[in-house]
């Protein structure tokens, strides 16, 4: 923590938030992504390395091993700060800029290129917030890094919501047919929910509540969509990767929710 002075000359102590459960779900999600990559013997599908990359298989194993170690290190207080920093750097610089950036440049007219990059950028944002909460840095700097992570995740949520509308023909079939009132309703509702949550996080208006609801929505995706799909086709690498990514996003949204100050209790 750090100390600043108010106008009356009294010391004011700024405390950094703690994100214990959320950061551990986040770390577990990264570890799951790594294990899927190892099973695929290739990069995670969200990490579109060039097909002709020299030593691609060896690099894929190295990336997966790094993710596995870093994700495991996130689970421990003594190593969480450096592990989160390493994941932020890897996802932000290598995955988003080098890998997904190439895809965005090649497919700049396709919305999916941006929403796909946003999935990886969200993981980098989660790592940044976890780092800020646990590193031995000035509280003012920690607050700035935390807000940067929140803003980045807010933009990602907007892009996720837009993807629901751009690819409604792909979103509707994912909704269980038995879920009332209709699959179309939930496809639109989850798209609107993403956009509303993104706007709340960006503006700071009911941001904590929005992030909590977003966390619950991602958890419901596991229960209602990705989990049943995996049970129906456990041999599908794609479905395994979607479950792993969704678990990581649950952790990110949880971390974002916990990074917002809790409302003060009335005396």
Secondary structure, 3 states (H helix, E strand, C coil): CEEEECCCCCEEEECCCCCHHHHHHHHHHHHHHHHHHHHHCCCCCCCCCCCCCCCHHHHHHHHHHHHHHHHHHHCCCCCHHHHHHHHHHHHHHHHHHHHHHHHHHHCCCCHHHHHHHHHHHHHHHHHHHHHHHHCCCCHHHHHHHHHHHHHHHHHHHHHHHHHHHHCHHHHHHHCCCCCCCCHHHHHHHHHHHHHHHHHHHHHCCCHHHHHHHHHHHHHHHHHHHHHHHHHHCCCCHHHHHHHHHHHHHHHHHHHHHHHCCCCCCCC
